């Protein structure tokens, strides 16, 4: 039931405004996740798009804050905020940086530590086609690494079972 603002006690207005703001943030986040998992009609188109965007980001440089998603068959990343780029026509566009890596395409995963700052830990993902991705800033680095290893291990077992039954 929605309470009209003019009938709401004034002491509740800051709380209602804050709740409204949080609701908008949640909607924006949900839309970001929806955009993140959307794929092109062909996987090659999706990968090319992600890689071309990645090449532009490498030119810009710097770490990009975002979320790492680990599922039973994919690892995905979506930047927290959209990044600004100039389109070929010169128009300024804003896009989220998104990466999707099928677990079957991951060659290996390594743990890394910044030698100058021991508290900075990284997870490096190497793909079979020669790309590598660095992820950092986890709330719980060990759990993230453990879950990523488990997902890759389960994917390998599934692929092996599939090839044996074929």
C-alpha positions as CSV (number, residue, x, y, z in Angstrom):
1,X,0.0,0.0,0.0
2,X,1.4,3.3,-1.0
3,X,1.2,6.2,1.4
4,X,0.7,9.6,-0.1
5,X,3.6,11.9,0.7
6,X,1.3,14.7,1.9
7,X,-0.2,12.3,4.5
8,X,3.1,11.0,5.7
9,X,4.5,12.4,9.0
10,X,7.5,14.7,8.3
11,X,9.9,12.5,10.4
12,X,9.3,9.6,8.0
13,X,10.2,11.6,4.8
14,X,14.0,11.1,5.0
15,X,13.4,7.3,5.5
16,X,11.0,7.1,2.5
17,X,13.4,9.1,0.3
18,X,16.3,6.8,1.3
19,X,14.2,3.7,0.5
20,X,13.2,5.1,-2.8
21,X,16.9,5.9,-3.7
22,X,17.9,2.3,-2.7
23,X,15.1,0.9,-4.8
24,X,16.3,2.8,-7.8
25,X,19.9,1.5,-7.2
26,X,18.6,-2.0,-7.0
27,X,16.7,-1.6,-10.3
28,X,19.8,-0.2,-11.9
29,X,21.9,-3.1,-10.6
30,X,19.3,-5.6,-11.9
31,X,19.3,-4.0,-15.3
32,X,23.1,-4.2,-15.3
33,X,23.0,-7.9,-14.5
34,X,20.4,-8.4,-17.3
35,X,22.6,-6.6,-19.8
36,X,25.6,-8.5,-18.6
37,X,24.1,-12.0,-19.3
38,X,22.6,-11.0,-22.6
39,X,24.5,-12.6,-25.5
40,X,24.8,-11.9,-29.2
41,X,23.0,-14.3,-31.6
42,X,26.3,-16.1,-32.1
43,X,28.9,-16.6,-29.3
44,X,31.7,-15.4,-31.7
45,X,30.0,-12.0,-31.9
46,X,29.7,-11.8,-28.2
47,X,33.4,-12.7,-27.7
48,X,34.6,-10.3,-30.4
49,X,32.5,-7.5,-28.8
50,X,34.0,-8.2,-25.4
51,X,37.5,-8.4,-26.7
52,X,37.3,-5.2,-28.7
53,X,35.9,-3.4,-25.6
54,X,38.7,-5.0,-23.5
55,X,41.3,-3.7,-26.0
56,X,39.9,-0.2,-25.5
57,X,40.0,-0.5,-21.7
58,X,43.6,-1.7,-21.8
59,X,44.5,1.5,-23.7
60,X,42.7,3.5,-21.0
61,X,44.5,1.5,-18.2
62,X,43.7,1.1,-14.6
63,X,41.7,-1.4,-12.5
64,X,37.9,-1.5,-13.0
65,X,35.6,-2.2,-10.1
66,X,32.9,-4.7,-10.7
67,X,31.3,-8.0,-9.9
68,X,32.7,-11.5,-10.6
69,X,30.1,-14.1,-11.3
70,X,31.0,-17.8,-11.0
71,X,28.5,-20.4,-12.3
72,X,28.7,-24.1,-13.2
73,X,29.7,-23.3,-16.8
74,X,30.8,-19.7,-17.0
75,X,32.8,-17.0,-15.3
76,X,31.6,-13.5,-15.9
77,X,32.5,-10.0,-14.9
78,X,30.5,-6.8,-15.2
79,X,31.9,-3.4,-14.3
80,X,30.2,-1.6,-11.4
81,X,29.9,1.6,-13.4
82,X,29.7,2.3,-17.1
83,X,32.7,3.5,-18.9
84,X,32.8,6.4,-21.4
85,X,34.1,5.9,-25.0
86,X,33.9,7.7,-28.3
87,X,32.0,5.8,-31.0
88,X,33.4,5.7,-34.5
89,X,31.0,8.5,-35.4
90,X,32.5,10.6,-32.5
91,X,29.5,10.3,-30.2
92,X,30.2,9.8,-26.5
93,X,28.7,6.5,-25.3
94,X,28.6,4.8,-21.9
95,X,28.9,1.0,-21.7
96,X,29.6,-1.5,-18.9
97,X,32.7,-3.6,-19.3
98,X,31.6,-7.2,-19.5
99,X,33.6,-10.4,-19.9
100,X,32.2,-13.9,-20.2
101,X,34.5,-16.9,-20.2
102,X,33.1,-20.4,-20.6
103,X,34.8,-22.7,-18.0
104,X,35.7,-25.1,-20.8
105,X,37.9,-22.3,-22.3
106,X,39.9,-21.7,-19.1
107,X,43.4,-23.2,-19.3
108,X,44.4,-22.5,-15.6
109,X,43.8,-20.2,-12.7
110,X,46.7,-18.8,-10.5
111,X,46.9,-16.8,-7.3
112,X,49.1,-13.7,-7.4
113,X,50.3,-11.3,-4.7
114,X,51.7,-7.8,-5.3
115,X,55.2,-8.0,-4.0
116,X,55.3,-4.3,-3.1
117,X,51.9,-4.5,-1.3
118,X,51.3,-8.0,0.2
119,X,47.7,-7.2,1.0
120,X,46.9,-6.9,-2.8
121,X,46.0,-10.4,-4.0
122,X,44.9,-11.2,-7.6
123,X,43.3,-14.1,-9.3
124,X,44.7,-14.6,-12.8
125,X,42.6,-16.6,-15.3
126,X,44.4,-17.9,-18.4
127,X,42.3,-19.0,-21.4
128,X,43.1,-21.6,-24.0
129,X,43.2,-19.0,-26.7
130,X,46.0,-17.0,-25.0
131,X,44.2,-14.3,-23.1
132,X,44.6,-13.6,-19.4
133,X,42.3,-11.8,-17.0
134,X,43.3,-10.4,-13.6
135,X,40.7,-10.1,-10.8
136,X,41.3,-8.4,-7.5
137,X,39.6,-6.7,-4.5
138,X,37.6,-9.6,-3.2
139,X,35.9,-9.4,0.1
140,X,37.1,-13.0,0.7
141,X,39.9,-13.8,-1.7
142,X,40.3,-17.4,-0.6
143,X,36.6,-18.3,-1.0
144,X,36.5,-16.7,-4.4
145,X,39.6,-18.6,-5.5
146,X,38.2,-21.9,-4.0
147,X,34.8,-21.5,-5.8
148,X,36.5,-20.7,-9.1
149,X,38.7,-23.8,-8.8
150,X,35.7,-25.9,-7.9
151,X,33.7,-24.7,-10.9
152,X,36.6,-25.4,-13.2
153,X,37.1,-28.8,-11.7
154,X,33.5,-29.7,-12.0
155,X,33.4,-28.5,-15.6
156,X,36.4,-30.6,-16.5
157,X,34.8,-33.7,-14.9
158,X,31.6,-33.0,-16.8
159,X,33.5,-32.6,-20.1
160,X,35.4,-35.9,-19.5
161,X,32.2,-37.8,-18.7
162,X,30.6,-36.4,-21.8
163,X,33.5,-37.4,-24.0
164,X,33.5,-40.9,-22.5
165,X,29.8,-41.4,-23.1
166,X,29.9,-40.1,-26.7
